[in-house]
Amino acid sequence: MNKTFTWLIRVVAIIVVGAFLIAYLNVQKKPSLFFLEPSKEDLRYKSLDKKRANAVFTANRDHADYEKFGSIIFCNSSFNSFIESANFSKQMDLYISGKDADLSKWDNAINDYENERSKCRDFNP
């Protein structure tokens, strides 16, 4: 066999192995070299998770300000952010489980936050 034919066989073998590797990684739902872009569903879930995390952060910050300054404005804002984060969590569960999602725990959490928000009052620290 001459050298050109040997190199041609090696190149074809590397291309075939690479194609099988890319196909295997795509079947396994792992990112490969050519398909790095996630689907819209993944982006929507990540967006909801980011919004939920921001709402929780805002709620905790406003609750700390309420404890520090004692203003009813911070208390209401804190509980509104807790309600918002519960709504985002509810949407995430609905997105993951679809029609089979049990949303009663989030409905109960929202009712609890609304009841606690009604107890907000001004105080002097």
Backbone torsions as a table, in degrees:
resi	resn	phi	psi	omega
1	MET	NA	141.7	178.1
2	ASN	-89.3	169.4	-174.3
3	LYS	-67.7	-34.2	-179.0
4	THR	-64.3	-44.4	179.4
5	PHE	-64.6	-38.4	179.3
6	THR	-65.3	-44.8	178.8
7	TRP	-66.6	-36.6	177.4
8	LEU	-62.4	-42.0	177.4
9	ILE	-64.2	-40.6	179.3
10	ARG	-64.0	-44.0	-179.3
11	VAL	-63.8	-44.5	178.6
12	VAL	-62.8	-40.5	179.1
13	ALA	-64.0	-41.2	179.5
14	ILE	-66.3	-40.1	178.5
15	ILE	-64.5	-42.5	179.7
16	VAL	-65.0	-44.7	179.7
17	VAL	-64.1	-42.0	178.0
18	GLY	-61.9	-42.7	179.2
19	ALA	-63.5	-42.8	177.5
20	PHE	-64.8	-37.2	178.9
21	LEU	-65.7	-44.5	178.2
22	ILE	-63.2	-43.4	178.7
23	ALA	-62.9	-42.0	179.7
24	TYR	-62.9	-44.7	-179.3
25	LEU	-66.0	-35.5	178.4
26	ASN	-70.4	-34.3	177.5
27	VAL	-68.7	-34.0	-179.1
28	GLN	-80.8	2.6	-179.9
29	LYS	62.4	29.3	175.0
30	LYS	-103.9	147.7	-179.9
31	PRO	-65.1	139.2	178.0
32	SER	-116.7	-171.0	-176.5
33	LEU	-69.0	-33.2	-174.1
34	PHE	-101.1	-16.5	-174.5
35	PHE	-122.4	66.6	-177.7
36	LEU	-87.9	-16.2	-176.0
37	GLU	-78.9	123.8	178.8
38	PRO	-73.3	163.4	-180.0
39	SER	-76.7	168.3	-179.6
40	LYS	-62.9	-33.9	-178.9
41	GLU	-62.9	-43.2	179.2
42	ASP	-64.6	-40.5	178.9
43	LEU	-65.2	-37.5	179.3
44	ARG	-66.6	-42.5	179.1
45	TYR	-64.2	-43.2	179.3
46	LYS	-64.3	-36.8	178.2
47	SER	-64.5	-44.5	178.1
48	LEU	-63.3	-40.5	-179.9
49	ASP	-65.4	-38.9	178.8
50	LYS	-66.9	-41.6	178.2
51	LYS	-64.7	-39.3	178.3
52	ARG	-63.8	-44.3	179.9
53	ALA	-63.2	-39.9	178.0
54	ASN	-65.7	-38.8	179.0
55	ALA	-66.2	-39.9	177.9
56	VAL	-65.0	-43.1	178.5
57	PHE	-60.7	-45.0	179.5
58	THR	-63.2	-41.5	179.5
59	ALA	-63.0	-44.5	179.5
60	ASN	-65.7	-39.2	178.7
61	ARG	-64.8	-45.9	-179.3
62	ASP	-67.4	-34.0	177.2
63	HIS	-66.7	-38.8	176.3
64	ALA	-64.6	-39.2	176.9
65	ASP	-66.1	-36.6	177.1
66	TYR	-63.1	-43.9	179.0
67	GLU	-66.8	-30.8	-178.0
68	LYS	-79.6	-45.9	-173.4
69	PHE	-102.9	-24.0	176.9
70	GLY	77.0	22.4	-177.9
71	SER	-92.6	139.6	179.2
72	ILE	-64.3	-26.3	179.8
73	ILE	-61.6	-44.1	179.4
74	PHE	-67.7	-35.8	179.3
75	CYS	-65.1	-48.9	178.9
76	ASN	-62.4	-41.4	179.1
77	SER	-63.3	-40.2	179.2
78	SER	-62.5	-47.5	-178.7
79	PHE	-71.2	-31.3	173.6
80	ASN	-63.3	-39.0	178.0
81	SER	-69.2	-36.3	175.7
82	PHE	-63.6	-41.0	177.7
83	ILE	-63.9	-41.6	178.4
84	GLU	-62.8	-42.3	179.1
85	SER	-66.1	-36.0	176.9
86	ALA	-66.4	-36.8	177.0
87	ASN	-65.4	-40.4	177.0
88	PHE	-65.2	-39.8	176.9
89	SER	-63.1	-39.0	177.5
90	LYS	-62.4	-44.2	178.0
91	GLN	-64.3	-36.7	178.9
92	MET	-65.8	-44.3	177.7
93	ASP	-62.9	-41.0	178.6
94	LEU	-64.7	-37.2	179.4
95	TYR	-67.0	-40.8	-177.5
96	ILE	-74.6	-50.2	-172.2
97	SER	-92.3	-15.7	-179.3
98	GLY	71.3	-137.9	-177.0
99	LYS	-70.2	-17.9	-178.2
100	ASP	-85.6	3.3	-175.7
101	ALA	-68.6	137.3	175.3
102	ASP	-95.3	101.5	-175.0
103	LEU	-97.5	6.3	-176.9
104	SER	-64.6	-34.6	-179.6
105	LYS	-66.3	-34.2	178.7
106	TRP	-75.1	-35.7	175.8
107	ASP	-63.8	-40.9	177.4
108	ASN	-65.1	-40.9	179.0
109	ALA	-63.7	-40.5	179.1
110	ILE	-64.8	-42.1	177.3
111	ASN	-63.2	-40.4	177.8
112	ASP	-62.9	-43.5	178.5
113	TYR	-63.6	-38.8	178.6
114	GLU	-66.3	-38.0	177.0
115	ASN	-65.9	-41.6	179.0
116	GLU	-67.9	-35.7	179.2
117	ARG	-63.4	-33.8	179.3
118	SER	-68.4	-16.4	179.9
119	LYS	-91.6	1.0	-180.0
120	CYS	-63.4	140.4	177.9
121	ARG	-153.1	159.1	175.5
122	ASP	-78.1	143.5	172.5
123	PHE	-147.2	160.3	178.7
124	ASN	-102.0	118.2	-178.4
125	PRO	-69.4	NA	NA
